[in-house]
Amino acid sequence: MFKNFLLSTSLVLLVILFASCQRTPEFESPQGYDFSSPEKILMKETLLEISGITFHQSHPDTLLAINDESGKLFFFTQEDLKPHSLKFAGDGDYEDVAVYKDSIFVLRSDGSLFSFPDSLTQQKAVSSKRKKIFPKAEYESIYIDDKSGMLYILCKQYSKKKNKNLLLGYSLDLKDSTNTVNPIAIDLNSIIDKQNKKQFLPSAMTKNLLTEEWFIISSANKFFLITDKNFKPKKIFSLDPAYFIQPEGMAFDSQNNLYISNEGNDLRNGNILKFKYQGKID
């Protein structure tokens, strides 16, 4: 009987060992980054519901952030995390922030754009509001290309969308006063598992200026998408929910380090995960 026990135990150990040798990593990382070892930057209570983030152009050590429900721009450095704020509008569902030349742009979930002068020395700013530029939908992500002046926006959900693997968005040339928008379509059918019933719902986007790839996150269902500069999908993979609790903001610093913000909850502070770039910058 003891021999049988030893034999059974040995077989179980062999099966476990074989399975561990055959197991592939469940969660992947984009080239140049290790998503399994982030530096976690905890946010103060005022940024529990941190949403979009970006870096200030004139002060590359300064992070700008939006709190989901407050019409305030928050800014702080990694050395001093106590946020200062600048009020630009009343309460609302604000989702993302971007900087272009001498203006700061904030996106509201209904697609309305708020812009105000890029001055962090004031406590209140007079903002202008552009509404009904984009078709009716829910939006959470915005990016502005500093060189071209093109603003990009992605729908989180679009009521008329029939293909659940089709992401829709729009581009807007900020140099064009006509506010003409051009459609963007990202078809995931070529790279996504056809049996996968979970939707990709964009919550943050940014551009890797070294590779010209787009990095796009879906907080819901924890997906990460990489496309080429023309929004052609290249790779999609799942994110580890242990780190990516509710990712809703994303930005690169001047050294190509990647930052992803997570909204907090009753048990956790909001945070920003910093992933150091492991390649070389020419």
C-alpha positions as CSV (number, residue, x, y, z in Angstrom):
1,M,0.0,0.0,0.0
2,F,2.9,2.4,0.8
3,K,4.5,1.6,-2.5
4,N,1.2,2.4,-4.3
5,F,1.0,5.7,-2.4
6,L,4.6,6.6,-3.5
7,L,3.8,5.6,-7.1
8,S,0.6,7.7,-7.1
9,T,2.5,10.7,-5.6
10,S,5.3,10.4,-8.1
11,L,2.8,10.3,-11.0
12,V,1.1,13.4,-9.7
13,L,4.4,15.3,-9.3
14,L,5.4,14.3,-12.8
15,V,2.1,15.6,-14.2
16,I,2.5,18.9,-12.4
17,L,6.2,19.2,-13.5
18,F,5.3,18.4,-17.1
19,A,2.4,20.9,-17.1
20,S,4.6,23.6,-15.6
21,C,7.2,23.0,-18.3
22,Q,4.6,23.2,-21.0
23,R,2.8,26.2,-19.6
24,T,3.2,29.5,-21.6
25,P,3.0,32.9,-20.0
26,E,-0.7,33.9,-19.5
27,F,0.0,37.6,-19.9
28,E,2.3,39.2,-22.4
29,S,4.0,42.5,-22.7
30,P,4.6,44.9,-25.6
31,Q,8.1,44.8,-27.0
32,G,10.4,47.0,-24.9
33,Y,8.4,46.7,-21.7
34,D,7.8,44.2,-18.9
35,F,4.2,44.4,-17.7
36,S,5.0,42.0,-14.9
37,S,7.2,44.4,-12.9
38,P,5.7,47.9,-12.8
39,E,6.7,50.7,-10.4
40,K,3.5,51.6,-8.7
41,I,2.8,55.3,-7.9
42,L,-0.1,55.7,-5.5
43,M,-2.4,58.7,-5.9
44,K,-3.8,60.9,-3.2
45,E,-7.4,60.7,-2.3
46,T,-8.4,63.6,-4.6
47,L,-7.4,61.3,-7.6
48,L,-9.2,58.2,-6.5
49,E,-11.0,58.2,-9.8
50,I,-8.0,59.2,-11.9
51,S,-8.8,58.8,-15.6
52,G,-6.8,60.3,-18.4
53,I,-3.1,61.4,-18.0
54,T,-0.5,63.1,-20.1
55,F,2.8,64.9,-19.6
56,H,3.2,68.6,-19.7
57,Q,5.2,69.8,-22.7
58,S,7.2,72.6,-21.1
59,H,7.8,70.7,-17.8
60,P,8.4,67.0,-18.8
61,D,8.5,65.9,-15.2
62,T,5.0,67.1,-14.6
63,L,2.0,64.8,-15.0
64,L,-1.5,66.2,-15.9
65,A,-4.5,64.1,-14.8
66,I,-8.2,64.2,-14.9
67,N,-10.6,63.0,-12.1
68,D,-13.7,61.3,-13.6
69,E,-16.3,63.5,-12.0
70,S,-14.6,66.8,-11.4
71,G,-14.1,69.7,-13.9
72,K,-10.6,70.2,-12.6
73,L,-7.2,69.6,-14.1
74,F,-4.7,68.1,-11.6
75,F,-1.0,68.3,-11.9
76,F,2.0,66.9,-9.9
77,T,5.5,65.5,-10.3
78,Q,6.8,62.1,-9.3
79,E,8.9,63.7,-6.6
80,D,5.9,65.6,-5.1
81,L,2.7,63.6,-5.6
82,K,0.5,66.2,-3.8
83,P,-1.7,67.4,-6.6
84,H,-2.4,71.0,-7.5
85,S,-5.6,71.8,-9.4
86,L,-7.0,74.2,-11.9
87,K,-10.8,74.4,-12.3
88,F,-11.9,74.6,-16.0
89,A,-15.6,73.6,-15.9
90,G,-18.4,72.3,-13.7
91,D,-18.8,68.6,-12.6
92,G,-19.1,66.1,-15.4
93,D,-17.8,62.8,-16.8
94,Y,-14.4,63.8,-17.9
95,E,-12.2,61.1,-19.4
96,D,-9.0,62.1,-20.9
97,V,-6.5,65.0,-21.3
98,A,-4.0,66.2,-24.0
99,V,-1.8,69.2,-24.6
100,Y,-1.2,70.9,-27.9
101,K,1.0,74.0,-28.2
102,D,-0.3,76.6,-25.7
103,S,-3.6,74.8,-24.9
104,I,-4.9,72.0,-22.8
105,F,-7.7,69.8,-24.1
106,V,-10.1,67.7,-21.9
107,L,-12.5,65.1,-23.3
108,R,-15.9,64.6,-21.8
109,S,-17.6,61.2,-22.3
110,D,-20.2,62.6,-24.7
111,G,-17.5,63.8,-27.1
112,S,-17.4,67.4,-26.0
113,L,-14.0,69.0,-26.0
114,F,-12.9,71.6,-23.5
115,S,-9.8,73.7,-24.1
116,F,-8.1,76.4,-22.1
117,P,-4.7,78.2,-21.9
118,D,-1.8,76.1,-20.8
119,S,-1.0,77.9,-17.6
120,L,-0.4,76.0,-14.4
121,T,0.0,79.1,-12.3
122,Q,-3.7,79.8,-12.0
123,Q,-6.4,78.1,-9.9
124,K,-9.2,78.7,-12.5
125,A,-9.2,78.9,-16.3
126,V,-11.7,80.2,-18.8
127,S,-12.4,77.3,-21.1
128,S,-14.0,77.1,-24.5
129,K,-16.3,74.2,-25.3
130,R,-16.7,72.4,-28.6
131,K,-19.8,70.1,-28.6
132,K,-21.5,68.0,-31.3
133,I,-18.3,67.8,-33.3
134,F,-18.3,64.0,-33.1
135,P,-21.2,61.6,-33.7
136,K,-23.3,60.6,-30.7
137,A,-21.4,57.9,-28.8
138,E,-19.5,57.3,-25.6
139,Y,-15.8,58.3,-25.7
140,E,-13.0,57.8,-23.2
141,S,-9.7,58.2,-25.1
142,I,-8.0,61.1,-26.9
143,Y,-4.5,61.8,-28.3
144,I,-3.1,64.8,-30.1
145,D,0.0,64.6,-32.3
146,D,2.1,67.6,-31.5
147,K,3.8,67.8,-34.9
148,S,0.8,67.4,-37.2
149,G,-1.9,69.0,-34.9
150,M,-4.2,66.0,-35.5
151,L,-6.5,65.1,-32.7
152,Y,-7.6,61.4,-32.5
153,I,-10.5,60.1,-30.5
154,L,-12.0,56.6,-30.1
155,C,-15.5,55.5,-29.3
156,K,-15.8,53.3,-26.2
157,Q,-19.3,52.3,-27.4
158,Y,-21.2,53.2,-30.5
159,S,-24.9,52.5,-30.5
160,K,-25.2,51.7,-34.2
161,K,-22.2,49.3,-34.3
162,K,-23.2,45.8,-35.5
163,N,-19.7,44.3,-35.7
164,K,-18.5,43.9,-32.1
165,N,-14.9,43.6,-33.3
166,L,-14.9,46.9,-35.1
167,L,-13.5,49.9,-33.2
168,L,-14.6,53.3,-34.5
169,G,-13.1,56.7,-34.0
170,Y,-12.4,60.1,-35.6
171,S,-9.6,62.4,-36.4
172,L,-9.7,66.2,-36.3
173,D,-7.2,68.7,-37.6
174,L,-6.9,71.4,-34.9
175,K,-5.4,73.7,-37.5
176,D,-8.7,73.6,-39.5
177,S,-11.3,76.0,-38.2
178,T,-14.1,74.1,-39.9
179,N,-14.1,71.3,-37.3
180,T,-14.2,68.6,-40.1
181,V,-13.9,65.1,-38.7
182,N,-12.6,62.0,-40.6
183,P,-13.6,58.5,-39.6
184,I,-11.2,55.9,-38.2
185,A,-12.0,52.1,-38.3
186,I,-10.0,49.4,-36.6
187,D,-11.1,45.9,-37.6
188,L,-10.0,43.3,-35.0
189,N,-11.5,40.3,-36.8
190,S,-8.1,39.4,-38.3
191,I,-6.4,39.0,-35.0
192,I,-9.0,38.3,-32.4
193,D,-10.3,34.8,-31.4
194,K,-13.6,34.3,-33.2
195,Q,-14.9,32.4,-30.2
196,N,-14.1,35.3,-27.9
197,K,-17.4,37.0,-26.9
198,K,-15.7,39.7,-24.8
199,Q,-15.7,43.1,-26.4
200,F,-12.8,45.5,-26.8
201,L,-14.0,48.9,-25.4
202,P,-11.3,51.5,-25.7
203,S,-10.6,53.4,-22.5
204,A,-7.1,54.9,-23.2
205,M,-4.9,55.5,-26.2
206,T,-1.4,56.9,-26.9
207,K,1.3,56.7,-29.5
208,N,4.7,55.2,-29.2
209,L,6.8,57.9,-31.0
210,L,9.8,55.5,-31.4
211,T,7.8,52.8,-33.3
212,E,4.8,55.0,-34.5
213,E,2.6,52.2,-33.1
214,W,-0.7,53.0,-31.4
215,F,-1.2,51.5,-27.9
216,I,-4.8,51.1,-26.9
217,I,-6.3,49.7,-23.7
218,S,-9.7,48.3,-22.9
219,S,-10.4,48.6,-19.2
220,A,-13.4,46.4,-19.6
221,N,-12.3,42.8,-20.1
222,K,-8.6,43.9,-19.7
223,F,-7.3,43.9,-23.3
224,F,-4.2,45.7,-24.8
225,L,-4.1,46.4,-28.5
226,I,-1.1,47.4,-30.7
227,T,-1.7,48.8,-34.2
228,D,0.6,50.3,-36.8
229,K,0.6,54.1,-37.5
230,N,-2.4,53.7,-39.8
231,F,-4.5,51.8,-37.1
232,K,-4.0,48.4,-38.7
233,P,-4.1,45.8,-35.8
234,K,-0.8,44.0,-35.1
235,K,-1.3,42.3,-31.8
236,I,-3.9,42.0,-29.0
237,F,-3.3,40.3,-25.6
238,S,-4.9,40.1,-22.1
239,L,-3.7,42.2,-19.2
240,D,-3.1,40.9,-15.7
241,P,-6.0,42.1,-13.5
242,A,-3.8,42.0,-10.5
243,Y,-2.0,45.1,-11.8
244,F,-4.5,46.6,-14.3
245,I,-7.5,47.0,-12.0
246,Q,-9.3,49.7,-14.0
247,P,-6.8,51.2,-16.6
248,E,-8.2,54.5,-18.0
249,G,-5.2,56.6,-18.9
250,M,-1.9,56.1,-20.7
251,A,1.1,58.3,-21.7
252,F,4.8,58.2,-22.6
253,D,7.4,60.4,-21.0
254,S,10.4,61.9,-22.8
255,Q,12.4,58.7,-22.3
256,N,9.7,56.5,-23.7
257,N,8.8,55.0,-20.3
258,L,5.1,54.0,-20.4
259,Y,2.6,55.2,-17.7
260,I,-0.8,53.6,-17.2
261,S,-3.3,55.0,-14.7
262,N,-5.8,52.9,-12.7
263,E,-8.9,54.2,-11.1
264,G,-9.2,53.2,-7.4
265,N,-12.1,51.9,-5.4
266,D,-13.2,51.4,-1.8
267,L,-10.2,49.1,-1.1
268,R,-7.5,50.6,-3.2
269,N,-6.0,54.0,-4.0
270,G,-5.9,55.2,-7.6
271,N,-2.4,54.6,-9.0
272,I,-0.1,55.1,-12.0
273,L,2.0,52.1,-13.1
274,K,5.3,53.1,-14.6
275,F,7.0,50.6,-17.1
276,K,10.6,51.5,-17.9
277,Y,11.6,51.3,-21.5
278,Q,14.1,48.5,-21.9
279,G,15.4,49.5,-25.3
280,K,17.7,52.2,-26.6
281,I,16.8,55.7,-27.6
282,D,19.0,57.1,-30.4
